[in-house]
């Protein structure tokens, strides 16, 4: 999302913090910073000055710089996301949208004065915001002082924007304990699978709804994809009854909500969370609102998943995929535009490639082209980056439960107690399945801290990995990654070779 709000200056600041936070050196020569960020000496000075300003706002790190280089030390309270949020909130685009949301926007001249800029300088910074709104089937009209479009889209847009900048210490929308606890109590009773984060998301959406209704913006109609959705945990009638109770309605709404408003909130409470299960929990089977065409697409995904992995899904795993896919697909159908599908998860904006999960993307990329996408709407949704990322999330969650175990032997000349300590470290650091065996029990990997002969002769096909007497934290990370990479090649080698 930041590409609609950040210019090169904000991007340089984020890149600077990322570079220093990852490397965590005591000192950085000026030249190393210039090369890492590809910046001039002038920009080096400008970044140093801006970082000092951020330090004053967010004093969780020590920073000093001069013409030769800089030092930066992060405290345990430092959060890189907080720097991102601070930069985002100071952009002209965000300040404009916040003024529209709060209905404080008077005219362009007044707004330009509030951000200490000329009108001619403000307009170019609002152009990307216009593009972002257009992708959500919305537009802003300066002379009307508001965002135009269907009200349910307006609320979703502000929800997406504000959740992107979620900050419990300095929230954009204040949180009130009484109303939050009332909503949390209702959710805990009727929607027990919802997490703490789900509750905070729904509270944010309720506060946005409250604000919009209080300012005269009501929902008058909804698309079929929203009206026909059903929640697997709570019926519409029970939800309606709970939302109209004194505990909820009295704390959020000044007047009785109409049927369309209730219908929309029921939809939001249904599609916002991801439905997971644990050993004792069963996801309810709930597909009576699926169309025949969608059911065909779902079956095709399951068939393709089996062909790519040669693994059958369990009943709970199939329900997990089915429920979460349909809600994400209805989300994609309900929002966005003809040329844009918004991300379902805010994680998509911050996701970095994970080599240990790259093969899951390859599975997804093999599944999608095989789907019978007859209508344009299905082509738009299933070929989008947002659906690809969502399916990756869901498929990887399921397949992580079906990982093959790796047989590992640990050989050390320093005795049983030391070996036991090494085994404990390895199994504690790697939650994925590992079987620790003796070296003559056909291990696939042998970890050894001395020059090995017999074990290698007995197991000529085993991977040999020599370790230090006392592996460092970095070496343990390398060991865990080695086991994970071996497992991936073993189970998904046919995908990696391509």
Number of C-alpha atoms within 10 A of each C-alpha: 15 14 11 16 21 20 12 9 13 19 14 18 21 16 14 19 16 13 14 18 16 8 10 14 11 10 14 17 14 17 16 11 19 15 10 11 16 12 14 13 13 8 15 22 15 13 18 19 14 14 21 16 12 16 15 11 11 16 15 16 16 12 15 14 19 12 11 9 16 16 16 19 17 15 11 8 10 15 14 12 14 14 18 17 14 14 18 20 15 14 17 21 22 18 16 20 19 18 15 17 18 11 13 13 18 15 12 17 12 12 20 18 12 10 14 10 13 13 14 9 10 20 14 11 18 18 14 16 21 17 14 20 21 17 18 22 20 20 18 17 10 13 9 11 16 18 17 15 15 16 19 21 20 22 20 17 20 17 20 20 16 19 17 17 20 19 14 11 8 10 13 15 14 11 16 10 9 12 19 20 15 15 23 19 16 16 20 14 9 15 18 11 18 19 16 10 10 17 22 18 20 22 20 23 23 22 19 20 24 16 18 19 17 13 11 8 16 17 21 12 15 18 11 11 16 20 14 14 23 20 20 15 15 15 12 16 10 11 21 17 10 17 22 17 12 12 17 19 18 14 16 19 19 11 11 12 16 11 13 15 19 19 21 19 20 23 22 20 21 19 22 19 20 18 18 20 13 8 6 5 10 14 19 13 14 14 16 9 12 15 10 9 13 15 14 14 19 18 13 17 21 16 14 19 19 14 14 16 15 10 11 14 16 10 11 19 20 15 21 23 21 20 21 18 18 19 24 22 20 18 21 24 21 18 19 21 17 14 12 19 23 22 23 19 18 15 11 14 11 10 9 8 8 8 10 12 16 15 20 21 17 16 21 23 15 16 21 20 12 12 19 14 19 9 9 9 13 18 15 19 22 20 17 17 16 21 23 18 19 20 25 21 16 19 19 19 16 18 15 13 11 16 14 15 14 19 21 24 24 22 22 17 11 11 9 11 9 15 15 12 10 20 15 11 12 20 15 10 12 16 9 18 17 17 13 19 16 15 22 12 13 18 22 21 23 25 21 19 17 14 7 14 8 11 19 15 10 13 18 12 12 19 15 17 13 16 19 13 14 11 14 11 9 8 13 19 14 13 20 17 15 14 19 20 15 17 22 20 14 13 15 18 13 13 17 11 7 6
